[in-house]
């Protein structure tokens, strides 16, 4: 499993599977191959939903936003 955090507050905001993380990585822009932080917007969630990205992943991301328009999201792989 993969834990998602609000990068600004370090608050845990959700958990996703490795497959869902791969979909998120494919969707988001990485600055480098070791990048584990992404800028997420509510518009990203809408576009992911429209393009058929895993609906459970989109739901987790929307919940992570918690009604905000955007956030920096980071992930950590669980051992």
C-alpha positions as CSV (number, residue, x, y, z in Angstrom):
1,X,0.0,0.0,0.0
2,X,0.9,3.6,-0.4
3,X,0.1,6.4,2.0
4,X,-0.7,9.9,0.8
5,X,0.1,13.0,2.8
6,X,-0.7,16.7,2.5
7,X,2.8,17.9,1.9
8,X,2.3,21.3,3.6
9,X,1.0,19.8,6.9
10,X,2.2,16.2,6.8
11,X,-1.3,15.1,7.6
12,X,-2.2,11.6,6.3
13,X,-5.0,12.1,3.7
14,X,-5.4,8.6,2.2
15,X,-4.1,5.2,1.1
16,X,-3.9,3.8,-2.4
17,X,-2.6,0.6,-4.0
18,X,0.6,0.4,-6.0
19,X,-1.5,0.1,-9.2
20,X,-3.3,3.3,-8.3
21,X,0.0,5.0,-7.5
22,X,1.2,4.0,-11.0
23,X,-1.9,5.6,-12.5
24,X,-1.3,8.7,-10.5
25,X,2.4,8.9,-11.6
26,X,1.3,8.4,-15.2
27,X,-1.1,11.3,-14.9
28,X,1.0,13.8,-12.9
29,X,4.1,15.6,-14.0
30,X,7.3,14.5,-12.3
31,X,10.3,16.8,-12.0
32,X,12.6,13.8,-11.8
33,X,12.4,10.0,-11.3
34,X,12.7,10.4,-7.5
35,X,9.9,12.9,-7.2
36,X,7.3,11.9,-4.6
37,X,5.4,15.1,-4.5
38,X,2.7,16.4,-6.8
39,X,0.6,19.5,-7.2
40,X,-3.0,18.3,-7.3
41,X,-6.1,20.4,-8.2
42,X,-9.8,19.7,-8.2
43,X,-9.6,20.2,-12.0
44,X,-7.1,17.3,-12.1
45,X,-9.7,15.1,-10.4
46,X,-12.4,16.1,-12.8
47,X,-10.1,15.4,-15.8
48,X,-9.0,12.0,-14.4
49,X,-12.7,11.1,-13.9
50,X,-13.6,12.1,-17.4
51,X,-10.7,10.1,-18.9
52,X,-11.6,6.9,-17.0
53,X,-8.9,6.9,-14.4
54,X,-9.6,4.4,-11.6
55,X,-12.7,5.9,-9.9
56,X,-11.6,4.8,-6.4
57,X,-8.3,6.7,-6.9
58,X,-10.2,9.8,-8.0
59,X,-12.4,9.5,-4.9
60,X,-9.4,9.2,-2.6
61,X,-7.8,12.3,-4.3
62,X,-11.0,14.3,-4.0
63,X,-11.3,13.4,-0.3
64,X,-7.6,14.4,0.2
65,X,-8.4,17.8,-1.2
66,X,-11.1,18.1,1.4
67,X,-13.0,20.8,-0.5
68,X,-9.8,22.8,-1.3
69,X,-9.0,23.8,-4.9
70,X,-5.5,22.5,-4.7
71,X,-2.7,21.0,-2.6
72,X,0.8,19.6,-2.7
73,X,0.4,15.8,-2.3
74,X,3.2,13.5,-1.4
75,X,3.4,9.7,-1.0
76,X,5.3,7.1,0.9
77,X,5.5,3.5,0.1
78,X,4.6,1.3,3.1
79,X,6.9,-1.6,4.0
